[in-house]
């Protein structure tokens, strides 16, 4: 591929990182994904061929290293790759401040949202016995989040634990709350509903550390508004 032909470090870095999907692959690695299929779950629209190409390119640039793990190859960021956390974070903050946030108008996938929710469960805040949160998201396959004292796992079926909570919502309502666009009450007005005991439904929002950048409000008329 022809480069930009410039000495400038911006141009040289963009040649490595500016391709479609590349920074999303870095984001998944920063979030803890190590195996090929785990990375792809967080970026469901990338093809297997494209993901393989992006990982190879990042490895060639010294950003990612490939390790032969016990269950197959794994990928991890090098020191150079970990330094990209600041860049990815700044990009996310810019997007939160300056891009329109109208979830109902966006073309969204449910899987990356639920994976982020899985990653950000506050295990100290949830019931102590293993249980299931069932997600019935309009237009999407039913999903189950298994929460135990040690971990949270996203499943396509209930492996046999009690369903203490059912979340039913249009995807836009769940995204708007998770991203910090609206309060939980406003998301309920958009169609999000919980089915569980009164105590559990009241505590549900506190079971999660919401999206990492949810606290960043959008800029309106040159002024930053407070996040929901």
C-alpha positions as CSV (number, residue, x, y, z in Angstrom):
1,X,0.0,0.0,0.0
2,X,1.3,3.4,-0.9
3,X,2.3,5.6,2.0
4,X,1.7,9.3,2.5
5,X,5.3,10.1,1.7
6,X,5.7,12.5,4.6
7,X,8.3,12.7,7.3
8,X,5.7,13.9,9.8
9,X,5.0,11.5,12.7
10,X,1.2,12.1,12.4
11,X,1.3,10.8,8.8
12,X,3.6,7.9,9.7
13,X,1.5,6.8,12.7
14,X,-1.7,7.1,10.6
15,X,-0.2,4.7,8.1
16,X,-0.1,2.1,10.8
17,X,-3.2,3.0,12.8
18,X,-5.5,4.8,10.4
19,X,-7.0,1.8,8.6
20,X,-10.6,0.8,9.1
21,X,-11.1,-1.4,12.3
22,X,-7.5,-1.0,13.4
23,X,-8.1,1.1,16.5
24,X,-11.1,-1.0,17.4
25,X,-8.8,-4.0,17.5
26,X,-6.5,-2.1,19.8
27,X,-9.5,-1.1,22.0
28,X,-10.5,-4.7,22.4
29,X,-7.0,-5.7,23.4
30,X,-6.9,-2.8,25.9
31,X,-10.1,-4.1,27.4
32,X,-8.5,-7.5,28.0
33,X,-9.4,-9.6,25.0
34,X,-6.6,-11.9,24.1
35,X,-8.0,-14.6,21.8
36,X,-9.1,-14.1,18.2
37,X,-12.7,-15.0,18.7
38,X,-13.0,-12.8,21.8
39,X,-11.6,-9.8,19.9
40,X,-14.1,-10.5,17.1
41,X,-17.0,-10.7,19.5
42,X,-16.4,-7.1,20.4
43,X,-16.2,-6.1,16.7
44,X,-18.9,-8.3,15.2
45,X,-19.0,-6.7,11.7
46,X,-15.3,-7.3,11.0
47,X,-14.6,-10.3,8.9
48,X,-12.2,-13.1,10.1
49,X,-9.9,-12.3,7.1
50,X,-9.8,-8.6,7.9
51,X,-9.2,-9.2,11.6
52,X,-6.3,-11.5,10.8
53,X,-4.9,-8.9,8.5
54,X,-5.2,-6.2,11.1
55,X,-3.5,-8.3,13.8
56,X,-0.7,-9.2,11.4
57,X,-0.2,-5.5,10.5
58,X,-0.2,-4.5,14.2
59,X,2.3,-7.2,15.0
60,X,4.6,-6.1,12.1
61,X,4.5,-2.6,13.5
62,X,5.5,-3.8,17.0
63,X,2.2,-2.9,18.6
64,X,1.0,-6.5,19.2
65,X,2.7,-9.7,19.9
66,X,1.4,-13.2,19.2
67,X,1.8,-15.9,21.8
68,X,1.2,-19.6,21.5
69,X,-1.1,-20.3,24.4
70,X,-2.4,-23.6,25.7
71,X,-5.6,-23.3,23.8
72,X,-4.2,-21.7,20.7
73,X,-2.7,-18.3,19.7
74,X,-3.2,-15.3,21.9
75,X,-2.5,-11.7,21.3
76,X,-1.3,-9.0,23.7
77,X,-0.2,-5.4,23.4
78,X,3.5,-4.5,23.6
79,X,4.7,-1.5,25.4
80,X,4.1,0.5,22.2
81,X,0.6,-0.9,22.1
82,X,-0.2,-0.1,25.7
83,X,0.9,3.5,25.1
84,X,-2.0,3.8,22.7
85,X,-4.5,3.7,25.7
86,X,-4.1,7.5,25.9
87,X,-4.8,8.0,22.2
88,X,-7.9,5.7,22.3
89,X,-9.1,7.4,25.5
90,X,-8.7,10.9,23.9
91,X,-10.6,9.7,20.8
92,X,-13.4,8.4,22.9
93,X,-13.7,11.6,24.9
94,X,-13.8,13.6,21.7
95,X,-16.6,11.4,20.4
96,X,-18.6,11.8,23.6
97,X,-18.2,15.6,23.5
98,X,-18.7,16.4,19.9
99,X,-20.6,13.7,18.0
100,X,-24.4,13.6,18.0
101,X,-25.8,11.1,20.5
102,X,-29.1,10.0,19.2
103,X,-29.1,6.2,19.7
104,X,-32.4,5.7,18.0
105,X,-31.0,7.0,14.7
106,X,-27.8,4.9,14.9
107,X,-27.0,1.6,13.3
108,X,-26.1,-0.4,16.4
109,X,-25.2,-4.0,17.3
110,X,-26.3,-5.4,20.7
111,X,-23.2,-7.7,21.2
112,X,-20.6,-4.9,21.9
113,X,-22.9,-3.3,24.3
114,X,-23.6,-6.5,26.3
115,X,-19.9,-7.4,26.3
116,X,-19.1,-3.9,27.8
117,X,-21.8,-4.5,30.4
118,X,-20.2,-7.9,31.2
119,X,-16.8,-6.3,31.7
120,X,-18.1,-3.6,34.0
121,X,-20.2,-5.6,36.5
122,X,-19.5,-4.5,40.1
123,X,-19.2,-8.0,41.6
124,X,-19.2,-6.5,45.1
125,X,-22.6,-4.9,44.5
126,X,-24.6,-7.9,43.1
127,X,-26.3,-10.8,45.0
128,X,-23.8,-13.3,46.3
129,X,-25.2,-16.5,44.8
130,X,-24.8,-17.1,41.1
131,X,-27.7,-15.8,39.1
132,X,-28.8,-14.8,35.6
133,X,-29.8,-11.4,34.1
134,X,-31.9,-12.1,31.0
135,X,-31.8,-9.6,28.2
136,X,-34.7,-9.4,25.8
137,X,-33.7,-6.7,23.4
138,X,-36.1,-5.9,20.6
139,X,-34.9,-7.4,17.3
140,X,-32.0,-9.3,18.8
141,X,-31.4,-12.9,20.0
142,X,-32.0,-13.4,23.7
143,X,-28.9,-13.1,25.8
144,X,-28.1,-14.2,29.4
145,X,-25.5,-12.7,31.7
146,X,-24.3,-15.2,34.3
147,X,-23.0,-13.4,37.4
148,X,-21.1,-15.3,40.1
149,X,-19.0,-14.1,43.0
150,X,-15.8,-14.3,40.9
151,X,-16.8,-13.4,37.3
152,X,-19.5,-12.4,34.8
153,X,-20.1,-14.4,31.6
154,X,-22.3,-13.6,28.6
155,X,-24.2,-16.6,27.3
156,X,-26.6,-17.5,24.5
157,X,-28.6,-19.8,26.8
158,X,-29.2,-20.1,30.6
159,X,-26.8,-22.8,31.9
160,X,-29.2,-23.5,34.7
161,X,-29.1,-20.7,37.2
162,X,-32.1,-18.6,38.6
163,X,-33.1,-15.7,36.5
164,X,-33.3,-13.0,39.1
165,X,-33.6,-10.1,36.6
166,X,-35.1,-9.7,33.1
167,X,-34.2,-6.6,31.1
168,X,-36.6,-5.8,28.3
169,X,-35.8,-2.8,26.1
170,X,-35.4,-1.3,22.7
171,X,-31.7,-1.4,22.0
172,X,-31.6,2.4,21.7
173,X,-32.9,2.8,25.3
174,X,-30.3,0.5,26.8
175,X,-27.5,2.2,24.7
176,X,-28.7,5.7,25.7
177,X,-28.5,4.9,29.4
178,X,-25.2,2.9,29.2
179,X,-23.4,5.6,27.1
180,X,-24.6,8.4,29.5
181,X,-26.9,10.1,27.1
182,X,-29.9,9.8,29.5
183,X,-30.6,8.9,33.0
184,X,-32.0,5.5,33.9
185,X,-35.4,7.0,34.5
186,X,-35.3,8.6,31.0
187,X,-34.3,5.2,29.5
188,X,-37.4,3.7,31.2
189,X,-39.5,6.3,29.5
190,X,-37.9,5.2,26.2
191,X,-39.1,1.6,26.9
192,X,-36.5,0.0,29.1
193,X,-38.2,-2.2,31.8
194,X,-37.0,-4.5,34.6
195,X,-38.7,-7.6,35.9
196,X,-37.5,-8.8,39.3
197,X,-38.1,-8.1,42.9
198,X,-38.6,-4.5,44.0
199,X,-35.3,-4.5,45.9
200,X,-33.3,-5.9,42.9
201,X,-34.9,-3.6,40.3
202,X,-34.0,-0.6,42.5
203,X,-30.4,-1.7,42.9
204,X,-29.9,-2.8,39.2
205,X,-28.2,0.4,37.9
206,X,-25.6,0.2,40.8
207,X,-24.6,-3.3,39.7
208,X,-22.5,-1.8,36.9
209,X,-19.7,0.8,36.5
210,X,-21.3,2.4,33.5
211,X,-19.5,2.9,30.2
212,X,-16.0,4.3,31.0
213,X,-16.8,7.7,29.3
214,X,-20.5,8.0,30.3
215,X,-19.6,10.9,32.6
216,X,-18.5,13.1,29.7
217,X,-21.4,15.3,28.6
218,X,-21.9,16.6,25.1
219,X,-20.9,20.1,24.0
220,X,-23.9,22.3,23.2
221,X,-23.5,25.8,21.8
222,X,-19.9,25.7,22.8
223,X,-20.6,24.8,26.4
224,X,-20.2,21.4,28.0
225,X,-23.5,20.0,29.4
226,X,-23.5,17.6,32.4
227,X,-23.8,13.9,31.6
228,X,-27.0,12.1,32.5
